[in-house]
Amino acid sequence: MTVERIAPEVALRRVRNGVVLVDVRSPDERALGMAEGAQGIASAELLETVADRFPDTSSALILICQRGTRSLAAAETLFARGYRSVASIDGGTERWQAEGLPMQARMEDDDFLDRYSRQIRLPQVGLEGQKKLEAATITVVGAGGLGSPAAFYLAAAGVGRLRIVDDDVVDRSNLQRQILHTNDRIGDAKVASAQQALAALNPRTQIEAVELRIVESNVDALIADADVVIDGADNFPVRHVLNDACLRLGNPLVYGAVQRFEGQVSVFDAGRHRGVAPCYRCLFPEAPTDAPNCAEAGVLGVLPGVVGMLQATEAIKLILGVGTPLTGRLLTFDALSMRFRETRIPVDPECPACGR
């Protein structure tokens, strides 16, 4: 005698005749929808509390998960403990839905759950983490090579509000790497072009287009309410202004830079962790006078995509509070050799911005 494996339609008939159906997936998975009549008890919790919940080992139970693997394993464990009337649904919730069987009402609106379902399934994100992203504000400085991929992925990931700050217009030479813009928007303000592209990607994300150049007089107002600031600037003076404002206001700053075939990414969080985390001026105390920009030195078109994607990743991690951010570490990517290398950035006690 073994655990019975049954089809969803057989399970539905039994449930309507009074058999208990238990969804053993995690709460975040169940938020995406449960079979009609199911009660949610995660697998580990069920196995730990089954004697209290179902003291009669002759109780008829049906278990369901996403595809049938976890429910079968849990059912076999219960069978070994003496529960002889336990079954598992073959194909799980996916097959149940595919066969058009009735589902319970979902916990959030359908657009939210469908759009972000792959992230919600991640234990490190879940429903709570996705709601954190939706409540977050990120200021992206620059709608060019770095700001384009960073903003694109942040909008797709469900960040609730993106403030895009740039004073430039779309040029034909931008299109080789600045993926937010298109040929028919040449001459338009980059922030307007970015707003159009991002709104088309995810209408849930509020896009605030700010056609300004970051300077000392306006920087505080543009980043004060931001949970994270993305540095997509292309010059040292703006980066120093951003760094100093983030220090004053306690904003984490996600830095990125590209030139030719090489890119850099780091997180500067000295505003919240002074004396422990370095700031941008610990790495570059003063602006070099001879540093060429992309227009002068050139850049491989795909390189900003890699770096901007990494910046978006760091921003998401910071909002969710997961993983290890690049604080105090400079990640360098060499596209020609396809190698990453990491360099420690120490706190400079004589730093003109965050030092003593």
C-alpha positions as CSV (number, residue, x, y, z in Angstrom):
1,M,0.0,0.0,0.0
2,T,1.4,3.4,-1.0
3,V,0.3,7.0,-1.2
4,E,-2.4,7.6,-3.7
5,R,-1.6,10.0,-6.5
6,I,-4.7,11.5,-8.0
7,A,-5.7,13.9,-10.8
8,P,-7.0,17.4,-9.9
9,E,-10.6,16.7,-11.0
10,V,-10.7,13.6,-8.8
11,A,-9.4,15.7,-5.9
12,L,-12.1,18.4,-6.5
13,R,-14.9,15.8,-6.3
14,R,-13.5,14.5,-3.1
15,V,-13.1,17.9,-1.6
16,R,-16.7,18.8,-2.4
17,N,-17.7,15.6,-0.5
18,G,-15.8,16.8,2.6
19,V,-12.2,15.6,2.2
20,V,-9.6,18.0,3.5
21,L,-7.4,19.6,0.9
22,V,-4.1,21.1,2.2
23,D,-1.9,23.4,0.1
24,V,1.7,22.7,1.4
25,R,3.4,25.6,-0.5
26,S,4.8,28.6,1.2
27,P,2.6,31.6,2.0
28,D,4.1,33.7,-0.8
29,E,3.4,30.9,-3.3
30,R,-0.2,30.6,-2.0
31,A,-0.7,34.3,-2.4
32,L,-0.5,33.7,-6.2
33,G,-3.7,31.6,-6.0
34,M,-4.9,28.4,-4.3
35,A,-7.2,25.6,-5.4
36,E,-10.8,26.0,-4.4
37,G,-11.4,24.5,-0.9
38,A,-7.7,24.3,0.1
39,Q,-6.4,25.4,3.4
40,G,-2.8,26.7,3.5
41,I,-0.3,24.9,5.7
42,A,3.3,24.9,4.6
43,S,4.9,21.5,4.3
44,A,7.3,21.8,7.3
45,E,4.5,23.2,9.5
46,L,2.1,20.5,8.5
47,L,4.6,17.7,9.4
48,E,5.4,19.4,12.7
49,T,1.8,20.0,13.8
50,V,-0.2,17.2,12.1
51,A,-0.9,15.3,15.3
52,D,-2.6,18.4,16.7
53,R,-4.4,19.4,13.5
54,F,-5.5,15.9,12.5
55,P,-5.2,13.6,15.6
56,D,-7.2,10.9,13.9
57,T,-4.8,9.0,11.6
58,S,-7.8,7.7,9.6
59,S,-8.5,11.3,8.5
60,A,-8.8,11.6,4.7
61,L,-6.3,14.2,3.5
62,I,-5.3,15.4,0.0
63,L,-2.1,17.4,-0.4
64,I,-1.3,19.8,-3.2
65,C,1.8,21.9,-4.0
66,Q,3.0,23.7,-7.2
67,R,3.8,20.6,-9.4
68,G,3.2,17.6,-7.1
69,T,6.7,16.9,-5.9
70,R,6.6,18.5,-2.4
71,S,3.0,17.3,-1.7
72,L,4.0,13.7,-2.6
73,A,7.0,13.9,-0.3
74,A,4.9,15.2,2.6
75,A,2.2,12.6,1.9
76,E,4.7,9.8,2.0
77,T,6.0,11.1,5.4
78,L,2.5,11.2,6.8
79,F,1.8,7.7,5.4
80,A,4.9,6.5,7.2
81,R,3.5,8.0,10.4
82,G,0.3,6.0,10.1
83,Y,-2.0,8.2,8.0
84,R,-3.3,5.7,5.5
85,S,-5.9,7.9,3.7
86,V,-3.6,10.5,2.4
87,A,-3.3,11.4,-1.3
88,S,-1.2,13.8,-3.4
89,I,-2.4,15.7,-6.5
90,D,-0.3,14.9,-9.6
91,G,0.8,18.1,-11.4
92,G,-0.2,20.2,-8.4
93,T,-1.6,23.7,-8.7
94,E,-0.2,24.2,-12.2
95,R,-2.2,21.3,-13.5
96,W,-5.2,22.4,-11.5
97,Q,-5.2,25.8,-13.2
98,A,-4.3,24.4,-16.6
99,E,-7.4,22.2,-16.5
100,G,-9.6,25.2,-15.6
101,L,-10.7,24.0,-12.2
102,P,-12.0,26.7,-9.7
103,M,-9.5,28.8,-7.7
104,Q,-9.9,30.8,-4.6
105,A,-9.7,34.6,-4.8
106,R,-6.1,35.9,-4.8
107,M,-4.7,38.1,-2.0
108,E,-3.6,40.9,-4.3
109,D,-4.9,42.2,-7.7
110,D,-4.2,40.0,-10.7
111,D,-1.9,42.4,-12.4
112,F,0.4,42.6,-9.4
113,L,0.5,38.9,-8.8
114,D,1.0,37.9,-12.5
115,R,3.5,40.6,-13.2
116,Y,5.8,39.8,-10.3
117,S,5.0,36.1,-9.8
118,R,8.6,35.0,-10.6
119,Q,10.0,37.3,-7.9
120,I,7.3,36.6,-5.4
121,R,8.2,32.9,-5.5
122,L,11.8,33.8,-4.3
123,P,12.0,33.2,-0.5
124,Q,14.3,36.3,-0.3
125,V,11.6,38.5,-1.9
126,G,8.1,37.0,-1.3
127,L,4.9,39.1,-1.2
128,E,6.3,41.3,1.6
129,G,9.5,42.1,-0.4
130,Q,7.6,42.8,-3.5
131,K,5.4,45.3,-1.6
132,K,8.7,46.9,-0.3
133,L,9.8,47.4,-3.9
134,E,6.4,48.9,-4.8
135,A,6.6,51.4,-1.9
136,A,10.2,52.4,-2.8
137,T,11.5,55.6,-4.5
138,I,14.7,55.6,-6.5
139,T,16.3,58.6,-8.0
140,V,18.2,57.7,-11.2
141,V,20.7,60.5,-12.1
142,G,21.2,60.2,-15.9
143,A,19.0,58.7,-18.6
144,G,21.9,57.7,-20.7
145,G,24.1,54.6,-21.0
146,L,23.9,53.5,-17.3
147,G,20.6,55.1,-16.3
148,S,18.8,53.4,-19.3
149,P,19.4,49.7,-18.3
150,A,19.2,50.5,-14.6
151,A,15.9,52.2,-14.8
152,F,14.5,49.6,-17.3
153,Y,15.2,46.7,-14.9
154,L,14.1,48.7,-11.8
155,A,10.7,49.5,-13.5
156,A,10.3,45.9,-14.6
157,A,11.2,44.6,-11.0
158,G,8.3,46.7,-9.6
159,V,9.9,49.7,-8.0
160,G,7.0,52.0,-7.3
161,R,8.5,55.4,-8.1
162,L,11.4,56.2,-10.4
163,R,12.6,59.8,-10.6
164,I,14.7,60.2,-13.7
165,V,17.0,63.3,-13.7
166,D,18.8,64.5,-16.9
167,D,19.0,67.7,-18.9
168,D,20.2,66.2,-22.2
169,V,18.3,65.4,-25.4
170,V,18.4,62.2,-27.4
171,D,21.1,62.1,-30.0
172,R,21.6,59.5,-32.8
173,S,25.0,58.5,-31.3
174,N,23.2,57.6,-28.0
175,L,21.2,54.8,-29.6
176,Q,24.1,52.4,-29.7
177,R,23.9,51.9,-25.9
178,Q,21.0,54.0,-24.4
179,I,18.3,51.4,-24.7
180,L,15.4,53.6,-23.4
181,H,15.5,55.8,-26.5
182,T,14.5,55.1,-30.1
183,N,15.2,56.6,-33.5
184,D,11.9,58.4,-33.7
185,R,12.7,60.3,-30.4
186,I,15.9,61.9,-31.5
187,G,15.9,65.5,-30.4
188,D,13.4,64.8,-27.5
189,A,14.4,65.3,-23.9
190,K,15.9,62.1,-22.6
191,V,13.7,62.2,-19.5
192,A,10.6,62.4,-21.6
193,S,11.8,59.6,-23.8
194,A,12.6,57.5,-20.7
195,Q,9.2,58.2,-19.2
196,Q,7.5,56.9,-22.4
197,A,9.6,53.7,-22.6
198,L,9.2,52.9,-18.9
199,A,5.5,53.6,-18.7
200,A,5.0,51.2,-21.7
201,L,7.0,48.5,-19.9
202,N,5.3,48.8,-16.5
203,P,2.3,51.2,-16.0
204,R,2.3,50.4,-12.3
205,T,5.6,52.3,-11.8
206,Q,5.3,56.1,-11.4
207,I,7.8,57.8,-13.6
208,E,8.8,61.3,-12.6
209,A,10.7,63.0,-15.4
210,V,13.0,65.9,-14.2
211,E,14.7,67.8,-16.9
212,L,17.5,69.3,-14.9
213,R,21.2,69.1,-14.4
214,I,22.1,68.0,-10.8
215,V,23.9,70.9,-9.0
216,E,24.5,71.8,-5.4
217,S,21.4,74.0,-5.2
218,N,18.9,71.3,-6.4
219,V,20.4,68.0,-5.4
220,D,18.9,67.7,-1.9
221,A,15.3,68.2,-3.2
222,L,15.9,65.5,-5.9
223,I,17.2,62.8,-3.6
224,A,15.9,63.5,-0.1
225,D,13.0,61.1,-0.3
226,A,14.9,58.4,-2.3
227,D,15.5,55.0,-0.7
228,V,18.5,54.6,-3.1
229,V,20.3,56.9,-5.6
230,I,21.6,55.5,-8.8
231,D,24.7,57.3,-10.2
232,G,24.4,57.3,-13.9
233,A,26.3,60.6,-14.3
234,D,29.1,61.0,-16.8
235,N,31.4,63.5,-15.1
236,F,33.2,63.8,-11.7
237,P,31.7,67.2,-10.6
238,V,28.2,65.8,-10.6
239,R,29.3,62.6,-8.8
240,H,31.0,64.7,-6.1
241,V,27.8,66.7,-5.7
242,L,25.8,63.5,-5.4
243,N,28.2,61.9,-3.0
244,D,28.2,64.9,-0.6
245,A,24.4,65.1,-0.7
246,C,24.0,61.4,0.0
247,L,26.4,61.8,3.0
248,R,24.3,64.7,4.4
249,L,21.0,62.9,3.8
250,G,21.9,59.3,4.6
251,N,21.1,57.9,1.1
252,P,22.9,54.8,-0.2
253,L,24.6,55.7,-3.6
254,V,25.0,53.0,-6.2
255,Y,28.0,54.0,-8.4
256,G,28.7,52.9,-12.0
257,A,31.1,54.0,-14.6
258,V,32.2,52.8,-18.1
259,Q,34.9,53.6,-20.6
260,R,36.0,51.7,-23.7
261,F,35.8,48.0,-22.6
262,E,35.8,48.4,-18.9
263,G,33.2,49.2,-16.3
264,Q,33.0,49.7,-12.5
265,V,30.3,49.3,-9.9
266,S,30.2,50.0,-6.1
267,V,27.9,51.1,-3.3
268,F,28.8,54.1,-1.2
269,D,26.9,54.1,2.0
270,A,28.9,56.3,4.3
271,G,25.9,58.5,5.0
272,R,24.3,55.7,7.1
273,H,27.6,54.0,8.2
274,R,30.1,56.8,8.6
275,G,33.5,55.6,9.6
276,V,32.6,52.0,8.5
277,A,31.7,52.4,4.9
278,P,33.7,54.6,2.4
279,C,32.2,57.4,0.3
280,Y,33.0,58.2,-3.3
281,R,35.6,60.8,-2.3
282,C,37.5,58.0,-0.4
283,L,38.1,56.6,-3.9
284,F,38.3,59.9,-5.9
285,P,39.0,62.8,-3.5
286,E,39.3,65.2,-6.3
287,A,38.1,65.2,-9.9
288,P,40.9,64.3,-12.4
289,T,41.5,67.0,-14.9
290,D,42.5,64.7,-17.8
291,A,39.7,62.0,-17.6
292,P,38.1,61.6,-21.1
293,N,34.4,61.0,-21.4
294,C,32.7,58.4,-23.6
295,A,32.4,60.8,-26.5
296,E,36.2,61.2,-26.4
297,A,37.3,57.7,-25.4
298,G,34.5,55.6,-26.9
299,V,32.6,52.8,-25.3
300,L,31.5,49.3,-26.3
301,G,27.7,49.5,-26.7
302,V,26.8,46.5,-24.5
303,L,29.1,47.5,-21.6
304,P,26.7,50.1,-20.0
305,G,24.0,47.4,-20.1
306,V,26.1,45.1,-18.0
307,V,27.1,47.8,-15.5
308,G,23.6,49.4,-15.3
309,M,22.1,45.9,-14.7
310,L,24.5,45.4,-11.8
311,Q,23.5,48.8,-10.4
312,A,19.9,47.8,-10.6
313,T,20.7,44.6,-8.8
314,E,22.5,46.4,-6.0
315,A,19.5,48.8,-5.6
316,I,17.0,46.0,-5.3
317,K,19.2,44.2,-2.7
318,L,19.4,47.4,-0.7
319,I,15.7,47.9,-0.7
320,L,14.9,44.3,0.2
321,G,17.8,44.1,2.7
322,V,19.1,40.8,1.2
323,G,22.5,39.6,0.2
324,T,25.8,41.4,0.6
325,P,25.9,44.9,-1.1
326,L,29.1,46.1,-2.8
327,T,29.7,48.5,0.1
328,G,33.5,49.0,0.4
329,R,34.1,46.9,-2.7
330,L,34.8,48.1,-6.2
331,L,33.8,45.6,-8.8
332,T,35.6,46.0,-12.2
333,F,34.4,44.3,-15.3
334,D,36.7,43.8,-18.3
335,A,34.6,42.9,-21.4
336,L,37.6,41.9,-23.5
337,S,38.8,39.2,-21.2
338,M,35.3,38.6,-19.7
339,R,36.6,38.9,-16.2
340,F,35.4,40.5,-13.0
341,R,37.8,41.6,-10.3
342,E,37.2,43.0,-6.9
343,T,39.2,45.7,-5.0
344,R,38.6,46.7,-1.4
345,I,37.9,50.4,-0.9
346,P,39.1,51.4,2.6
347,V,37.6,54.3,4.6
348,D,39.9,57.2,4.3
349,P,40.2,59.0,7.7
350,E,41.5,62.1,5.8
351,C,38.6,62.0,3.3
352,P,37.5,65.6,2.6
353,A,33.9,64.5,2.7
354,C,33.4,61.7,5.3
355,G,36.8,61.8,7.2
356,R,37.4,63.3,10.6
